[in-house]
Each structure stands twice: as structure tokens, then as C-alpha cells.
Amino acid sequence: MKAAQIRMVNQTTLKRTGRRDRRKLAMRQALLDAARSLLVSRSMDALSIDDIVERADVARGTFYNYFPDKEALERELASQTRARMENEIAGVNKGISDPAQRIARVFLSMLRLGITAPQQATAMMRLFPRATDPTAPINSGARRDAAEGMAQGRIVADSEDVVVAYVTGVITAGINRALDLPADHVREFAQGLGAIFLHGLGLKRAEAQRIMRDAVESILVQP
């Protein structure tokens, strides 16, 4: 076979392989999206593989072409959700060094997720039932901010665990409430709860209100 013919065969094979890989990725993601949509109304424990494939509109056997069991799908879904959260937080905190401001902006970015992507927000809370556990890996960023804030005297608390439990508890409660509020009421709610939130960490009330007001203007878009 001539060199030109070999190149044509290789290119055709690559194109076919590329299409096949894209189809596989699309089907894998369809199964993940189906599970995520079902998490709006029930926990992962309450979902069955039959529920997931029915929502994805595929045969049950198709599921096992991509995941060995439901737990593997759950791990992948949690990984995707955590990556989205971390990207969101990294974006809003880019260039922000003050730990109190960072915590405020994390709080608001999670509320924004509840407004703009309620399905993602609900899935996040159902996928991480231990989110308020200070030792959970998902809280590593909050723990770093807590340690830095305490070292600087910006945050007043007996331990990092106390700070992380408080921060994650308020964020979880805030998301739950934001999901139930009309979109045009979220900014006022976020400002009020956020100011109390920061004041509870040890900031003076006036400074807590100012930081939260500036963060709200920066992160929460007026509907």
C-alpha cells in the first residue's frame, strides 16, 4: 500500500474513532445528567439503576457499558459537582487575599448556584450529606481560610473545626432558603444573612455589612 493510501486509511480510522468516542462520552454524560435530575426529588440512596436508565431513555444493559454499579456513577457525579464548585469558588475569589472576604464570596457564589442552577445546587447537597463535617475533603478550602483568618485575627473562634462547621452550616441553610425564594428577593436575603454571618465570625458589624454589600454587588446579578 502506498504512503498516501496509508495516510487516508489512518485519517478515516481516526475520524471514526473520534465519533465513537464522542458518542460514548455523550452517553456517559446522559446517564450522569439523568441521575442529577432525579436528585432534585430524592436522595442517591433512593435511586435505582432502573430509575436512571428510564430517565436517560436507554436500556438497562447500556448502563453497565459505562459504570460497573450505581456507586461508581455516584462517585463520578460527586467528582463533577465538586469540580464545578471549586471552579466557581476559584473564579469569585481570584485576586482576593483577605480570608473574611473570601468566605463571604464563597457564601454568595453558592447562593448564586442555587439561583442559576437549582438542579446542580440540590444535587450538590444530596451528594455531600456530610458537607457540614469540618473534616470532610470538600471543606479543605474553608479550613484553609479559617486557619488563615484566625492567624491574622480576622476570625475569632476556639478552633478551625468551629469555624468550618459554622461556615458550612450557614451556607447550606442559605442555599436551602435561596432555592425557595423568588429570584428578586435573594439579594436582600443574602445581604442580611451574610452580614450576620460575618459578624458571627468576629468582624465588627459595620465592616461585615460593608464586605457583604460589596460582595453582593460583585457576585449576585440583579434579576
DOLOKOL-317165 format. One line per 5 residues: their letters; for each residue x, y, z of C-alpha. Coordinates in steps of 0.1 Angstrom, whole numbers, plus 5000, padded with zeros to 4 digits. Each point is the difference from the previous one (the first is absolute). Example, Ala and Ser with C-alpha at 12.3 -4.5 7.8 and 13.67 -1.06 7.14 Angstrom:
AS = 5123 4955 5078 ~ 5014 5034 4993
END
This chain:
MKAAQ = 5000 5000 5000 ~ 5013 5034 4991 ~ 5008 5027 5026 ~ 4971 5022 4989 ~ 4975 4972 5002
IRMVN = 5013 4991 5035 ~ 4995 5036 5011 ~ 4965 5000 4987 ~ 4992 4968 5018 ~ 5014 5013 5033
QTTLK = 4981 5033 4997 ~ 4967 4981 4993 ~ 5007 4978 5030 ~ 5007 5030 5023 ~ 4968 5017 4989
RTGRR = 4980 4968 5007 ~ 5017 4996 5033 ~ 4994 5036 5009 ~ 4963 4998 4992 ~ 4997 4967 5020
DRRKL = 5018 5016 5030 ~ 4978 5030 4999 ~ 4969 4978 4999 ~ 5013 4981 5030 ~ 5007 5032 5019
AMRQA = 4966 5014 4991 ~ 4982 4968 5013 ~ 5021 5000 5032 ~ 4990 5036 5006 ~ 4964 4993 4992
LLDAA = 4999 4974 5028 ~ 5017 5024 5024 ~ 4975 5028 4991 ~ 4971 4976 5005 ~ 5012 4992 5035
RSLLV = 5005 5036 5008 ~ 4965 5010 4988 ~ 4985 4972 5022 ~ 5019 5014 5031 ~ 4977 5030 4999
SRSMD = 4973 4978 5016 ~ 5018 4972 5018 ~ 5033 4990 5015 ~ 5026 4978 4983 ~ 4992 4971 5023
ALSID = 4964 5002 4987 ~ 5010 4998 4964 ~ 5002 4967 4981 ~ 5019 4992 4968 ~ 4966 4994 4984
DIVER = 4989 5036 5010 ~ 5032 5014 4984 ~ 4998 4981 4967 ~ 4963 5008 4997 ~ 5007 5037 5003
ADVAR = 5029 4997 4976 ~ 4977 4980 4976 ~ 5025 4972 4995 ~ 5001 4963 5007 ~ 5011 4987 5033
GTFYN = 5029 4982 4984 ~ 5013 5033 4986 ~ 5006 5012 5036 ~ 5026 4972 5006 ~ 5019 5010 4969
YFPDK = 5010 5032 5018 ~ 4998 4993 5038 ~ 5005 4967 5018 ~ 4974 5010 5026 ~ 4980 5029 5014
EALER = 5027 5009 5025 ~ 5025 5006 4971 ~ 4975 5024 4984 ~ 4995 5017 5033 ~ 5038 5005 5004
ELASQ = 5002 5015 4965 ~ 4970 5023 5006 ~ 5015 5012 5033 ~ 5034 5006 4983 ~ 4983 5021 4973
TRARM = 4980 5019 5025 ~ 5030 5007 5022 ~ 5020 5012 4970 ~ 4973 5024 4991 ~ 4999 5013 5035
ENEIA = 5037 5004 5002 ~ 5001 5018 4966 ~ 4972 5023 5011 ~ 5018 5009 5033 ~ 5034 5004 4983
GVNKG = 4983 5025 4976 ~ 4983 5022 5025 ~ 5031 5000 5023 ~ 5026 5007 4973 ~ 5023 5028 5014
ISDPA = 4982 5000 5034 ~ 5024 4995 5029 ~ 4980 5010 5031 ~ 4985 4968 5015 ~ 4969 5017 5012
QRIAR = 4993 5013 4965 ~ 5007 4966 4985 ~ 4975 4983 5024 ~ 4974 5027 4991 ~ 5005 4994 4963
VFLSM = 4998 4962 5004 ~ 4967 5005 5018 ~ 4986 5021 4972 ~ 5014 4978 4972 ~ 4981 4971 5015
LRLGI = 4968 5020 5002 ~ 5005 5011 4964 ~ 5002 4963 4991 ~ 4967 4995 5017 ~ 4984 5027 4978
TAPQQ = 5016 4993 4967 ~ 5003 4962 5002 ~ 4975 4987 5026 ~ 5004 4964 4987 ~ 5038 5002 5006
ATAMM = 4995 5015 5034 ~ 4976 4974 5011 ~ 5021 4972 4986 ~ 5030 5015 5019 ~ 4983 4999 5033
RLFPR = 4987 4964 4995 ~ 5033 4988 4988 ~ 5019 5014 5029 ~ 4979 4992 5031 ~ 5030 5005 5022
ATDPT = 5007 5035 4986 ~ 4998 5015 5035 ~ 5027 4976 5013 ~ 5031 5022 5005 ~ 5022 4971 4991
APINS = 4983 4991 4967 ~ 5024 5005 4970 ~ 4975 5023 4984 ~ 5007 5025 5028 ~ 5038 5002 4995
GARRD = 4997 5035 4986 ~ 4978 5012 5028 ~ 5025 4986 5025 ~ 5029 5019 4984 ~ 4981 5032 5001
AAEGM = 4990 4993 5036 ~ 5036 4994 5010 ~ 5013 5031 4982 ~ 4972 5022 5014 ~ 5007 4988 5036
AQGRI = 5037 5006 4996 ~ 4994 5035 4988 ~ 4975 5008 5027 ~ 4973 5005 4974 ~ 4980 4971 5012
VADSE = 4993 4993 5037 ~ 4993 4964 5010 ~ 5013 4973 5022 ~ 5010 4977 4972 ~ 5000 4995 4962
DVVVA = 4973 4973 5004 ~ 4977 5025 5016 ~ 5005 5025 4971 ~ 4996 4973 4973 ~ 4968 4986 5016
YVTGV = 4986 5035 5004 ~ 5008 5010 4964 ~ 4987 4969 4983 ~ 4969 5000 5022 ~ 4991 5036 4990
ITAGI = 5008 4993 4963 ~ 4978 4969 5000 ~ 4971 5018 5017 ~ 5005 5029 4976 ~ 4998 4978 4969
NRALD = 4969 4983 5013 ~ 4983 5033 5006 ~ 5011 5015 4967 ~ 4985 4971 4981 ~ 4966 5009 5015
LPADH = 5002 5038 4995 ~ 4989 5020 4970 ~ 5032 5010 4981 ~ 4994 5037 5006 ~ 5001 4994 5038
VREFA = 5033 4981 5001 ~ 5022 5031 5001 ~ 4983 5015 5030 ~ 5000 4966 5018 ~ 5037 4995 4992
QGLGA = 5010 5034 5012 ~ 4981 4996 5033 ~ 5011 4964 5007 ~ 5036 5007 4988 ~ 5005 5029 5023
IFLHG = 4989 4980 5030 ~ 5022 4971 4988 ~ 5032 5021 4998 ~ 4992 5018 5033 ~ 4997 4965 5016
LGLKR = 5036 4993 4988 ~ 5012 5029 5020 ~ 4999 5030 4976 ~ 4985 5033 5012 ~ 4964 5004 4988
AEAQR = 5008 5030 4978 ~ 5029 4983 4983 ~ 4979 4968 4996 ~ 4973 5019 4983 ~ 5024 5019 4977
IMRDA = 5018 4968 4989 ~ 4968 4982 4993 ~ 4984 5029 4982 ~ 5030 5003 4977 ~ 5001 4962 4994
VESIL = 4962 5000 4992 ~ 5005 5027 4974 ~ 5029 4981 4985 ~ 4986 4965 5000 ~ 4962 5000 5000
VQP = 4986 5014 4968 ~ 4967 5019 5003 ~ 4973 4978 4984
END
